[in-house]
Amino acid sequence: MDNHTLLLIDGFNLLSRGYFATSYGRSDDQLSKTKDGVYTNALRVFIPKLFSLIREHEVSHVAITWDVKREETDRRIKYDFYKATRGELPTPLIEQFLTLKTVLEEIGIAQLEMSPYEADDLIGTLSNKWSHSIQNKCFIYSNDRDLLQLLNEHTSQIIAQKTGEIIYSIEHFNNDYGIHPKQWVDVKALLGDSSDNIPGCPGVGEKSAIPLIQQYRSVEELYENMEDLDPKFNRYKKKLIAGKDSTIISKELSAIMIDIPHFEDYTFEDLKLSINEDNLTNKLQELEIRIRR
C-alpha cells in the first residue's frame, strides 16, 4: 500500500473540545443553531477540522472512534470507581453527538464503536495493526496524552496547542521523556489521572515518576527492587510501598489495548476514504456549515 495514510480521530475528544471552546460563558440559547433549531457550535469545529486534516495529511483511510457507555466498558465493570467522578454532559453536546454520527454515516466516513472497549482501545488496535501490516504513516488526532503510549516509527499524534497543532512523533517523545512510549503507561500508573479517577501512587508526581521509570523501566521492576531502591528516591519509598496496590491497578486501567481479537484479520478496506459528494453537499447546506476541500 504505497503512500497510504491512516487518520484515527478520537471522536468525542474533538467534539467536546469544539463544544466547550465555543460555549464558554454562553447559555444554550446563545449557541449557534441552524434555522431549524439544530445546535451546531461543536459541529462547526468538528466537520471543518475533519476535512482539513484529510486535506493537509493526504489521508487515504480514516476512522472516527467513539466510546461506548461508561457502564459497558470492561474497565468500569471491573473497577466501579473508574470515571465515576465525571458529570452529566450538556444536552446540546449530546444532541450534536447524535447529529454528527448520522451525518458521518451518510457522507461515508467510517465510525467505530465496540463494547466493552473504549475509543482509545480501538485507536490502539488499529494503529498497531496498521504499523505492522501496512507500515505507512498513521496519525492519531487527540489531545489525550494517554495515547502517547501508542507512538512508534509509523504512528504520530496530532496535538492541538495554543500556538497551533504539532505532529508529535516518537522522536519528540524520546527527547522529552527519555523512555520508550510503551513505558508511558508505567509513568501513568504512578501519576494516575484525576479526569478518569485513576488513583496512581499518592504523593508521587511527574518530577519523580519519570526518573523512576527511566531507571527501573517498569513499575513491576521498580517494586522488585524496592529493598535496594536508589538512595536518591528514598523520600518516595514509603509512598511507593503504601501505594503499591493502587499503582498496579492504575497501570491496568491506563494500558490501552492494541490487540482487540475482532481485528485479527482486519484489512482496512472499510476505512478507505470514499465521500458521497451529493450527501456531503446536502448535509453541509442543512447544517449551514462551509468547509474547504
Rosetta blueprint (number, residue, H / E / L):
1 M L
2 D L
3 N L
4 H L
5 T L
6 L E
7 L E
8 L E
9 I E
10 D E
11 G H
12 F H
13 N H
14 L H
15 L H
16 S H
17 R H
18 G H
19 Y H
20 F H
21 A H
22 T H
23 S H
24 Y L
25 G L
26 R L
27 S L
28 D H
29 D H
30 Q H
31 L L
32 S L
33 K E
34 T L
35 K L
36 D L
37 G L
38 V L
39 Y E
40 T L
41 N L
42 A L
43 L H
44 R H
45 V H
46 F H
47 I H
48 P H
49 K H
50 L H
51 F H
52 S H
53 L H
54 I H
55 R H
56 E H
57 H L
58 E L
59 V L
60 S L
61 H E
62 V E
63 A E
64 I E
65 T E
66 W L
67 D L
68 V L
69 K L
70 R H
71 E H
72 E H
73 T L
74 D H
75 R H
76 R H
77 I H
78 K H
79 Y L
80 D L
81 F L
82 Y L
83 K L
84 A L
85 T L
86 R L
87 G L
88 E L
89 L L
90 P L
91 T H
92 P H
93 L H
94 I H
95 E H
96 Q H
97 F H
98 L H
99 T H
100 L H
101 K H
102 T H
103 V H
104 L H
105 E H
106 E H
107 I H
108 G L
109 I L
110 A L
111 Q E
112 L E
113 E L
114 M L
115 S L
116 P L
117 Y L
118 E L
119 A H
120 D H
121 D H
122 L H
123 I H
124 G H
125 T H
126 L H
127 S H
128 N H
129 K H
130 W H
131 S H
132 H H
133 S H
134 I H
135 Q L
136 N L
137 K L
138 C E
139 F E
140 I E
141 Y E
142 S L
143 N L
144 D L
145 R H
146 D H
147 L H
148 L H
149 Q H
150 L H
151 L L
152 N L
153 E L
154 H L
155 T E
156 S E
157 Q E
158 I E
159 I E
160 A E
161 Q E
162 K L
163 T L
164 G E
165 E E
166 I E
167 I E
168 Y E
169 S L
170 I H
171 E H
172 H H
173 F H
174 N H
175 N H
176 D H
177 Y H
178 G L
179 I L
180 H L
181 P H
182 K H
183 Q H
184 W H
185 V H
186 D H
187 V H
188 K H
189 A H
190 L H
191 L H
192 G L
193 D E
194 S H
195 S H
196 D H
197 N L
198 I E
199 P L
200 G L
201 C L
202 P L
203 G L
204 V L
205 G L
206 E H
207 K H
208 S H
209 A H
210 I H
211 P H
212 L H
213 I H
214 Q H
215 Q H
216 Y H
217 R L
218 S L
219 V H
220 E H
221 E H
222 L H
223 Y H
224 E H
225 N L
226 M H
227 E H
228 D H
229 L L
230 D L
231 P H
232 K H
233 F H
234 N H
235 R H
236 Y H
237 K H
238 K H
239 K H
240 L H
241 I H
242 A H
243 G L
244 K H
245 D H
246 S H
247 T H
248 I H
249 I H
250 S H
251 K H
252 E H
253 L H
254 S H
255 A L
256 I L
257 M L
258 I L
259 D L
260 I L
261 P H
262 H H
263 F H
264 E L
265 D L
266 Y L
267 T L
268 F L
269 E H
270 D H
271 L H
272 K E
273 L L
274 S L
275 I L
276 N L
277 E H
278 D H
279 N H
280 L H
281 T H
282 N H
283 K H
284 L H
285 Q H
286 E H
287 L H
288 E L
289 I L
290 R L
291 I L
292 R L
293 R L
